[in-house]
């Protein structure tokens, strides 16, 4: 196979394009007094309400309510939880953005499939501006698990990829 044979490249975000910092995230949840939630943080196997949020089964607010209940910390706001969860995201190195740009320049369509939640996506979208572009400038399409929750569709990134790229 040569580069001329490649028509599409599909990227995941977390751990592929976006660098992750699990220690920073768990420390942020512990600072909020949410030790049980901190124990659920796992980039590969999100557990309980975090997994349901990332699959699009819960809204962000519903996941926050479940986190508050788990640790008995009803005083912690959605914004504080978003900040702690956002600490997971260590940034998108400019060299990765330029590599995606090179693929697009070679006529290859680039896509993102991700299970990131809306709070994380706000931070991630900002990271894609580091080289003077927006996230939408890098990808032909972005497919999110939260679309499932927001629209009521039975949608996951894996199902979307099967439909979009056949």
Secondary structure, 3 states (H helix, E strand, C coil): CCHHHCCEEEEECECCCEEECHHHHHHHHHHCCCHHHHCCCCCCCCCHHHHHHHHCCCCHHHHHHHHHHHHCCCCCCHHHHHHHHHCCEEECCHHHHHHHHHHHHCCCEEEEEECCCHHHHHHHHHHCCCCCCCHHHHCCEEEECHHHHHHCCCCCHHHHHHHHCC
